[in-house]
Structure formats: structure tokens, C-alpha cells
Amino acid sequence: MARLEIPPGDTDDLYRLFGLAPHVSEAAAALSAAVYGNSKLPVRVRELMRMRIAQINDCHI
């Protein structure tokens, strides 16, 4: 659930968020492809890193 004010709707929060700034979605897609598509790290290690970063930032996972 987003903590930002996003437009109401039935689509996923992420789609509605990028609808507010469509110019950001291309850069975000490129970052995601670089991190998840071209990574040499195993999936389990990447997910462990993602979980640890969330903990450090006080995000409940």
C-alpha cells in the first residue's frame, strides 16, 4: 500500500503512481532491467539484500 496520495482506481498502485510522472517510468524500467535482468547475483542473494535494505529503512516486509 502506497503512503503517497495517488489517484483512485482499480489498477495496481505502481501503475497509478507512474501515471503521475510518466517520464519517470522509462528510467524505472531501465533500472529494474539492470538490477533484475542483468545481475550476476543469484535471486536469493538479491532478495536478501532487498529485504535488508527495507529493514534498514524501517519498511515492514
C-alpha positions in Angstrom: 0.0 0.0 0.0 1.4 3.3 -1.0 2.0 6.1 1.6 1.6 8.7 -1.1 -1.5 10.3 -2.4 -2.2 8.6 -5.7 -5.3 8.7 -7.9 -8.0 6.2 -7.0 -8.6 3.3 -9.3 -8.6 -0.5 -9.8 -5.1 -0.8 -11.3 -2.0 -1.6 -9.3 -0.6 1.2 -7.1 2.6 1.3 -9.2 0.8 2.0 -12.5 -1.3 4.8 -10.9 1.9 6.3 -9.3 3.8 6.3 -12.6 0.7 7.9 -14.2 1.5 10.9 -12.1 5.0 11.2 -13.6 5.1 9.1 -16.9 8.6 10.4 -17.7 9.9 8.5 -14.7 8.6 5.1 -15.8 11.1 4.6 -18.6 14.0 5.3 -16.2 12.5 3.0 -13.6 12.0 0.2 -16.1 15.7 0.6 -17.2 16.8 0.4 -13.6 14.7 -2.7 -12.9 16.1 -4.4 -16.1 19.6 -3.6 -15.0 19.1 -4.9 -11.5 16.9 -7.9 -12.2 17.7 -8.8 -15.8 21.5 -8.3 -16.0 22.5 -9.2 -12.4 25.2 -11.8 -11.8 23.9 -12.3 -8.3 21.6 -15.3 -7.5 18.0 -14.4 -7.0 18.1 -15.4 -3.3 21.0 -13.0 -2.6 19.3 -10.1 -4.4 16.1 -10.7 -2.4 18.0 -10.9 0.8 19.7 -7.6 0.0 16.3 -6.1 -0.8 14.8 -7.3 2.5 17.8 -6.0 4.5 17.5 -2.5 2.8 13.8 -2.5 3.7 14.6 -3.3 7.3 17.2 -0.6 7.5 14.6 1.9 6.1 12.0 0.8 8.6 9.8 -0.7 5.9 7.7 -3.6 7.2 8.2 -6.6 5.0 
